């Protein structure tokens, strides 16, 4: 699984034949749109896809959850390591993130 080798969509083609999959992180690749593009190209090139995260707030994790269905594996727990997360609304229920129903990503400031 290519992890730190993947920052941008343009990095993916050079990984063909070297890895079976790629790990994207929204905080590194540029957000929701870039993660979508990375997933589309990765799939087209035959890669398995993982969506990871950094230690980040619930806002960052909510953005990742929004594109999570495009990926095979998820590692989206960085907000659980933040002592004073400035966002609320994202709920972990039965091992799955439940996006709030509010506007945008649904999370709101504390």
C-alpha positions as a Markdown table, in Angstrom:
| # | Residue | x | y | z |
|---|---|---|---|---|
| 1 | Unk | 0.0 | 0.0 | 0.0 |
| 2 | Unk | 1.5 | 3.3 | -1.1 |
| 3 | Unk | 1.0 | 5.8 | 1.7 |
| 4 | Unk | 3.4 | 8.7 | 2.0 |
| 5 | Unk | 4.2 | 8.3 | -1.7 |
| 6 | Unk | 0.7 | 9.6 | -2.5 |
| 7 | Unk | 0.0 | 13.3 | -2.1 |
| 8 | Unk | -1.6 | 14.2 | -5.4 |
| 9 | Unk | -3.4 | 12.6 | -8.3 |
| 10 | Unk | -0.4 | 13.1 | -10.4 |
| 11 | Unk | 1.6 | 10.7 | -8.1 |
| 12 | Unk | -0.6 | 7.7 | -8.8 |
| 13 | Unk | 0.4 | 6.6 | -12.3 |
| 14 | Unk | 4.1 | 6.1 | -11.3 |
| 15 | Unk | 3.0 | 3.6 | -8.6 |
| 16 | Unk | 1.6 | 1.1 | -11.1 |
| 17 | Unk | 3.4 | -2.2 | -10.7 |
| 18 | Unk | 5.0 | -1.1 | -7.4 |
| 19 | Unk | 2.0 | -1.3 | -5.1 |
| 20 | Unk | -1.3 | -3.0 | -5.0 |
| 21 | Unk | -3.1 | 0.0 | -3.4 |
| 22 | Unk | -2.9 | 3.6 | -2.5 |
| 23 | Unk | -3.8 | 5.4 | 0.8 |
| 24 | Unk | -5.2 | 8.9 | 0.4 |
| 25 | Unk | -5.5 | 11.4 | 3.2 |
| 26 | Unk | -7.7 | 14.5 | 2.7 |
| 27 | Unk | -5.4 | 16.7 | 4.7 |
| 28 | Unk | -2.6 | 15.9 | 2.4 |
| 29 | Unk | -4.2 | 15.5 | -1.0 |
| 30 | Unk | -6.2 | 18.7 | -1.0 |
| 31 | Unk | -9.7 | 17.9 | 0.2 |
| 32 | Unk | -12.9 | 16.2 | -1.0 |
| 33 | Unk | -12.5 | 17.0 | -4.7 |
| 34 | Unk | -8.9 | 15.8 | -4.9 |
| 35 | Unk | -9.8 | 12.6 | -2.9 |
| 36 | Unk | -12.6 | 11.9 | -5.4 |
| 37 | Unk | -10.2 | 12.4 | -8.3 |
| 38 | Unk | -7.6 | 10.2 | -6.6 |
| 39 | Unk | -10.1 | 7.4 | -6.1 |
| 40 | Unk | -11.3 | 7.6 | -9.7 |
| 41 | Unk | -7.8 | 7.4 | -11.1 |
| 42 | Unk | -6.7 | 4.8 | -8.7 |
| 43 | Unk | -9.7 | 2.6 | -9.6 |
| 44 | Unk | -9.0 | 3.1 | -13.3 |
| 45 | Unk | -5.5 | 1.9 | -12.8 |
| 46 | Unk | -6.5 | -1.1 | -10.8 |
| 47 | Unk | -5.5 | -0.1 | -7.3 |
| 48 | Unk | -7.2 | -1.0 | -4.1 |
| 49 | Unk | -8.0 | 2.2 | -2.2 |
| 50 | Unk | -7.6 | 3.2 | 1.4 |
| 51 | Unk | -8.7 | 6.5 | 3.0 |
| 52 | Unk | -6.7 | 7.5 | 6.0 |
| 53 | Unk | -6.4 | 10.6 | 8.1 |
| 54 | Unk | -4.1 | 12.7 | 10.2 |
| 55 | Unk | -4.7 | 13.7 | 13.8 |
| 56 | Unk | -7.4 | 16.2 | 13.0 |
| 57 | Unk | -10.8 | 17.6 | 14.1 |
| 58 | Unk | -14.2 | 16.2 | 13.5 |
| 59 | Unk | -14.5 | 18.6 | 10.6 |
| 60 | Unk | -11.7 | 16.8 | 8.7 |
| 61 | Unk | -13.1 | 13.4 | 9.5 |
| 62 | Unk | -16.6 | 14.4 | 8.4 |
| 63 | Unk | -15.2 | 15.5 | 5.1 |
| 64 | Unk | -13.4 | 12.2 | 4.7 |
| 65 | Unk | -16.6 | 10.3 | 5.6 |
| 66 | Unk | -18.4 | 12.1 | 2.8 |
| 67 | Unk | -16.1 | 10.4 | 0.2 |
| 68 | Unk | -15.6 | 7.2 | 2.2 |
| 69 | Unk | -17.9 | 5.0 | 0.0 |
| 70 | Unk | -15.4 | 5.4 | -2.9 |
| 71 | Unk | -12.7 | 3.6 | -0.9 |
| 72 | Unk | -12.2 | -0.1 | 0.1 |
| 73 | Unk | -10.7 | 0.5 | 3.5 |
| 74 | Unk | -11.0 | 3.3 | 6.0 |
| 75 | Unk | -8.8 | 4.6 | 8.9 |
| 76 | Unk | -10.7 | 7.6 | 10.0 |
| 77 | Unk | -10.2 | 8.0 | 13.7 |
| 78 | Unk | -7.9 | 11.0 | 14.0 |
| 79 | Unk | -10.5 | 13.1 | 15.8 |
| 80 | Unk | -10.6 | 10.6 | 18.6 |
| 81 | Unk | -7.1 | 11.7 | 19.5 |
| 82 | Unk | -8.0 | 15.4 | 19.8 |
| 83 | Unk | -8.6 | 16.4 | 23.4 |
| 84 | Unk | -10.4 | 19.7 | 22.6 |
| 85 | Unk | -12.1 | 19.0 | 19.2 |
| 86 | Unk | -13.7 | 22.4 | 18.2 |
| 87 | Unk | -16.5 | 20.6 | 16.2 |
| 88 | Unk | -19.4 | 18.5 | 17.3 |
| 89 | Unk | -22.1 | 16.4 | 15.6 |
| 90 | Unk | -20.1 | 13.5 | 14.1 |
| 91 | Unk | -21.2 | 10.4 | 16.0 |
| 92 | Unk | -19.5 | 7.0 | 16.1 |
| 93 | Unk | -22.3 | 4.4 | 16.2 |
| 94 | Unk | -21.6 | 0.6 | 16.1 |
| 95 | Unk | -18.1 | 1.2 | 14.6 |
| 96 | Unk | -19.4 | 3.5 | 11.9 |
| 97 | Unk | -19.4 | 7.3 | 11.5 |
| 98 | Unk | -22.8 | 8.7 | 11.3 |
| 99 | Unk | -22.8 | 12.1 | 9.5 |
| 100 | Unk | -25.1 | 14.7 | 11.0 |
| 101 | Unk | -28.1 | 15.8 | 9.0 |
| 102 | Unk | -27.3 | 19.5 | 9.1 |
| 103 | Unk | -26.1 | 21.6 | 6.2 |
| 104 | Unk | -22.7 | 21.0 | 4.6 |
| 105 | Unk | -20.9 | 18.3 | 6.5 |
| 106 | Unk | -23.3 | 18.7 | 9.4 |
| 107 | Unk | -20.7 | 19.4 | 12.1 |
| 108 | Unk | -21.0 | 22.6 | 14.0 |
| 109 | Unk | -18.6 | 24.6 | 16.2 |
| 110 | Unk | -18.6 | 23.7 | 19.9 |
